[in-house]
Amino acid sequence: MRCVRAGPDFVDDPERYGNCGAELLELPLGLFPATNPGKLRLLADRADLRTLATVERLEGHGRALLEKAIQARFDQVEVPLDTDVETRGRVLAQARKLGVKVVLSHRSARPPRSVESVLRLFQKCSRAGGDLSLASFEVFRAEHVRFLREASRAASALGIPHGIAGTGSLSQLVSLLPGELVFGALDGNGDGIDLALLSRLGPSTRLFAILGEPAHPTAALEVLNGSFRALGQDSACLQLRVGPDGPGALVRLLRELGFQGFLVGRPFRATAGLLATASGRAPPVFSVATLRGGAFVGHDTDGPALLFALDRSGVRVHRRRAVVLGTGGAARSAARALRSRGARVVIAGRNLRRALEAAGAVGAEATSLSSLSTVLARSSLLVNAVPGAGTGVLSDSSLRPGLVVVDLDCSSGGPDLAGRAAGSGAHAVGGKAVLGRNLSEAMRLFTGARPPRGLVERLMDESLRGAAGSKKKLRRDQSY
């Protein structure tokens, strides 16, 4: 059963929760001190949702609120396992008398210690008389997810009805674990998988992920999931943060959980040691990985997408002198692609050591930002792979007629480098064309089907407009 936690807006807009993909609504009674639990139950009925009443502690006012929820015939009430035996017994008896199910829970702000410790909690909750056992932990390492997964399997084998909740960077993966109660997030805010996506997941759904921070992660997520739906693909993509145990541990966990591929972003694109290829060697930089023969294989889609956008704009690369601004994976991929077409490439970075390292990896030259204007004056192509570089690194005097400018950053919300370049008479190539081709190629690698260009462009425009609107709203809010 998919569960979502109600927010403070529930009283004013209960219908919003009725269309979110949840089957059970968790109502933290302490969040609504001025609202009688009976009214909360009636509002949940309007949203056509079953109800789970929760309180932080069964002491004083919390116990009184929970008793009112039982009298209001909530479908379920949650009783913390550490409640004293007498109080717990009284609440259990009252709930059973009125046909209200009891969820006995252990919610911890710490991670799980082992499979055995989680299983013991399920068993204690079950022996204490709960209709369902619930365990919640902070989850930020791959091993934490493994503990919960194995404990859930063991509880199922013992016939213990249970649910698992997670907080922290890997809480979305907890939503994929087996259990009678699964927690999701509303509109992507909170812990767990977004409910709109969670409600579409089935036993045969193919799973993909975005690791780290790719260029425009929101656009990538929305374009991929929107394309899956439009093409009738039973597939879904999740945005995951890499925990302190590093990307390698997360990649191994994804393979164990049955994920079929992932997009990789900053700062992991050059971490070639994570992957293997059919030839036994990993590429020097990659942006997409797919599962082949039980192992993830890396693919570089950034560089080919850049060349595709330049070709569409009628720009010949051969024998050009090009400057790539940035030292990360996107910059390395761009430099590598341009060199494959016969361009002479210089990588420019704030840190000369990093620029030399990036240039050495792809066979390019290197320079520091202090020499950028001199190098750029002798070049005819500039590729910006640094977010926000248009506002602080490149002056208008650096942009001139005859210079081709490709800005891979198209969602900063600030002054647009491509627009400034066009105003200076330069030939501007927008980053949206590169991003669109990049995501289209990722879809082809994931599913074997390339989505129509118009579909990708529409989904991308909607996402970028939404991201720009959010940034403008944030700036307005911060100005007060």
SVG drawing of the C-alpha trace seen along z (x, -y; Angstrom):
<svg xmlns="http://www.w3.org/2000/svg" viewBox="-16 -45 65 63">
<polyline fill="none" stroke="black" stroke-width="0.4" points="0.0,0.0 1.5,-3.4 1.5,-5.9 2.1,-9.7 2.6,-12.0 0.2,-15.0 1.6,-18.5 0.2,-21.7 -1.8,-22.4 -4.0,-19.3 -6.8,-21.1 -7.1,-23.8 -6.6,-21.5 -7.4,-17.8 -8.3,-17.0 -4.7,-17.6 -3.8,-14.4 -6.6,-12.4 -5.0,-12.6 -1.4,-12.0 -1.2,-8.2 -1.3,-7.3 -3.6,-4.7 -3.0,-5.6 -2.6,-9.1 -0.4,-9.5 -1.8,-12.3 0.7,-13.5 -1.8,-14.7 0.6,-17.1 0.8,-19.0 -2.8,-20.1 -3.2,-21.2 -6.3,-23.3 -8.1,-20.6 -10.1,-17.8 -9.0,-14.3 -12.6,-13.7 -12.5,-16.6 -9.3,-15.3 -10.9,-12.0 -13.8,-13.6 -11.4,-15.6 -9.5,-12.4 -12.8,-10.8 -13.3,-13.7 -9.9,-12.8 -11.0,-9.1 -8.0,-8.0 -7.6,-5.6 -6.0,-7.1 -3.0,-6.4 -2.9,-8.6 0.5,-9.2 1.9,-11.0 5.5,-11.6 5.0,-10.1 2.1,-8.5 2.5,-10.8 0.0,-13.4 -1.6,-15.3 -0.2,-12.8 -2.1,-9.9 -5.3,-12.0 -5.0,-12.8 -4.5,-9.2 -7.5,-8.1 -9.6,-10.7 -8.4,-9.3 -9.4,-5.8 -12.9,-7.1 -13.1,-8.9 -12.5,-5.4 -9.2,-6.2 -8.3,-3.1 -5.0,-2.7 -3.1,-4.3 0.6,-4.1 1.9,-3.2 5.7,-3.6 7.2,-0.4 9.0,-2.2 5.7,-3.2 5.3,-1.8 3.4,1.6 0.4,0.3 -0.3,-2.6 0.3,-0.5 -2.0,2.2 -4.8,-0.3 -4.5,-1.8 -4.4,1.6 -7.5,2.7 -9.4,-0.5 -8.4,-0.1 -9.4,3.5 -12.7,2.8 -13.5,0.2 -11.9,2.2 -9.0,-0.1 -5.7,1.6 -2.5,0.8 0.9,0.2 3.6,0.8 6.6,-1.2 10.3,-1.9 11.4,-5.2 15.1,-6.0 17.2,-9.0 20.1,-6.6 20.9,-4.0 20.2,-0.3 23.0,1.7 22.5,5.1 19.9,7.4 19.4,9.2 18.7,6.0 16.0,4.9 14.5,8.3 14.4,8.4 12.5,5.1 9.9,6.6 9.5,9.6 9.2,7.4 6.5,5.3 4.6,8.4 4.8,10.1 3.6,6.8 0.3,7.2 0.7,4.9 -1.3,5.7 1.7,4.4 5.3,3.8 7.0,0.6 10.7,-0.2 12.2,-3.6 15.8,-4.5 18.2,-7.1 19.6,-5.5 22.7,-7.0 25.0,-4.1 24.5,-1.1 24.9,1.3 21.9,-0.3 19.7,0.5 21.0,4.1 20.2,4.5 16.6,3.4 16.1,5.5 17.3,8.7 15.4,8.0 12.2,7.4 12.7,10.7 13.2,12.5 10.1,11.0 8.1,12.0 9.4,15.6 8.3,15.5 4.8,14.2 5.2,10.9 3.2,8.0 5.6,5.1 6.6,1.8 9.9,0.0 10.4,-3.8 13.7,-5.6 15.1,-9.1 18.3,-10.4 20.0,-10.4 19.0,-6.8 15.4,-6.9 14.1,-6.5 15.6,-3.1 13.8,-2.1 10.5,-2.8 11.5,0.1 11.8,2.7 9.1,5.3 6.6,4.7 2.9,4.1 3.5,0.4 5.6,-1.7 6.2,-5.4 6.5,-8.0 6.9,-11.7 4.4,-14.2 5.7,-16.4 9.2,-15.1 9.3,-16.9 10.2,-14.6 11.7,-11.1 10.9,-8.3 10.0,-8.1 7.7,-10.7 4.2,-9.2 3.2,-10.0 6.1,-7.8 5.8,-5.2 2.2,-4.5 3.4,-3.5 6.0,-1.0 5.2,2.6 7.1,5.9 8.3,5.7 9.2,2.0 12.8,1.4 14.6,-1.0 17.2,-3.6 18.9,-6.3 20.7,-9.6 23.8,-9.8 25.5,-12.9 24.7,-16.2 24.4,-16.0 23.8,-19.1 20.3,-20.2 19.3,-17.1 15.6,-18.2 15.4,-18.4 17.1,-15.0 14.7,-13.4 11.6,-14.9 12.6,-14.2 13.5,-10.6 10.3,-9.8 8.2,-11.8 9.7,-9.9 9.2,-6.6 5.4,-7.4 5.1,-8.8 6.7,-5.7 4.7,-3.3 7.8,-2.0 7.3,-0.4 10.4,-2.1 11.2,-4.8 14.2,-6.9 15.1,-8.1 17.4,-10.9 19.8,-9.6 22.5,-11.3 25.8,-9.5 26.5,-8.7 29.7,-9.0 30.7,-5.4 31.1,-6.7 29.7,-6.0 31.2,-2.6 29.2,-1.2 26.0,-2.8 26.7,-1.3 27.1,2.1 23.9,1.7 22.0,0.6 23.1,3.7 21.9,5.9 18.5,4.1 18.1,4.8 18.7,1.3 19.3,1.4 21.4,-1.8 22.1,-5.3 23.2,-8.8 26.2,-10.0 27.0,-13.6 29.5,-15.8 31.9,-14.8 31.8,-11.2 32.0,-11.3 35.7,-10.7 35.5,-7.9 36.2,-5.3 37.2,-2.6 33.5,-2.1 32.8,-0.5 33.9,2.1 33.4,2.2 33.1,5.0 36.8,4.5 37.8,4.7 38.6,1.0 36.5,-1.9 36.2,-5.1 38.2,-8.1 34.9,-9.9 31.3,-8.7 27.8,-10.1 25.6,-7.0 26.0,-3.4 23.9,-0.5 23.7,3.1 25.3,5.6 26.1,9.2 25.8,8.5 28.1,5.4 27.5,1.7 29.1,0.5 30.0,-3.2 29.0,-5.4 30.0,-9.0 27.0,-10.9 28.1,-14.4 30.8,-14.7 28.7,-13.2 25.8,-15.5 28.0,-18.5 29.1,-17.5 25.5,-16.9 24.5,-20.4 27.4,-21.9 26.6,-20.0 23.0,-21.1 24.2,-24.7 26.4,-24.3 29.7,-24.7 32.7,-22.8 35.1,-21.7 38.1,-20.4 41.2,-22.5 39.6,-25.0 41.4,-26.2 38.9,-25.6 38.8,-26.6 36.9,-24.5 36.1,-26.2 36.0,-23.8 37.9,-20.8 35.2,-18.3 33.7,-15.4 31.6,-17.5 34.6,-19.6 36.8,-16.5 34.1,-14.9 33.7,-18.0 37.5,-18.3 37.8,-14.7 35.0,-15.0 36.4,-18.1 39.8,-16.5 38.3,-13.5 37.1,-15.9 40.5,-17.5 40.3,-20.5 43.2,-21.9 41.8,-22.1 42.9,-24.1 41.2,-23.4 41.0,-26.4 40.3,-26.1 40.5,-28.1 43.1,-25.6 45.9,-25.1 46.8,-21.7 43.3,-20.4 43.4,-21.9 46.6,-20.0 45.2,-16.8 42.0,-17.1 44.0,-18.0 46.4,-15.1 43.5,-12.7 42.1,-13.6 45.2,-14.8 44.5,-18.5 46.5,-21.6 45.9,-23.5 45.8,-27.1 44.6,-29.0 41.8,-31.6 44.4,-34.4 45.5,-33.6 42.0,-32.9 41.5,-36.2 44.9,-35.8 44.1,-32.2 40.5,-33.0 41.7,-35.9 43.5,-33.2 40.6,-30.8 37.4,-30.5 35.3,-28.1 34.4,-28.4 32.6,-25.7 31.5,-26.6 31.2,-23.7 31.1,-25.7 27.7,-26.5 27.2,-30.3 30.4,-31.1 28.6,-33.6 28.2,-35.9 31.6,-35.9 34.4,-34.6 33.8,-35.8 33.5,-39.5 31.6,-40.9 34.9,-42.1 35.9,-38.4 32.9,-37.8 33.3,-38.9 32.1,-38.3 33.5,-35.1 33.6,-33.3 31.4,-30.3 30.1,-30.0 28.5,-26.9 27.0,-27.3 26.3,-24.0 24.7,-25.7 21.1,-26.6 19.3,-26.8 21.3,-29.1 18.5,-31.7 21.1,-34.5 22.4,-36.4 22.5,-33.9 26.0,-33.5 24.6,-32.4 22.4,-35.5 25.3,-37.8 27.4,-36.1 24.8,-36.6 24.5,-40.3 28.2,-40.7 28.0,-39.3 29.3,-35.8 27.7,-32.6 25.8,-31.3 24.8,-27.6 22.5,-27.1 23.1,-24.4 19.5,-23.1 20.3,-21.4 23.2,-19.6 21.1,-18.6 18.2,-17.4 20.5,-15.2 22.2,-13.9 19.0,-12.8 17.7,-11.4 20.8,-9.2 20.4,-8.1 16.9,-7.0 18.1,-5.0 20.8,-3.3 18.3,-2.5 15.4,-1.3 16.5,-0.9 14.1,-3.5 14.9,-7.2 12.1,-9.5 10.9,-12.1 12.9,-15.3 9.7,-17.4 8.8,-15.4 12.2,-15.9 12.2,-19.6 8.8,-20.1 9.6,-18.2 12.9,-20.0 11.3,-23.5 8.7,-22.7 11.3,-21.6 13.7,-24.5 10.8,-27.0 9.8,-25.5 13.4,-25.6 13.8,-29.2 10.5,-30.1 11.5,-28.5 14.8,-30.4 13.1,-33.7 10.6,-33.0 13.6,-32.1 15.3,-35.3 12.1,-37.3 11.6,-35.5 15.2,-36.2 14.9,-39.9 12.4,-40.5"/>
</svg>
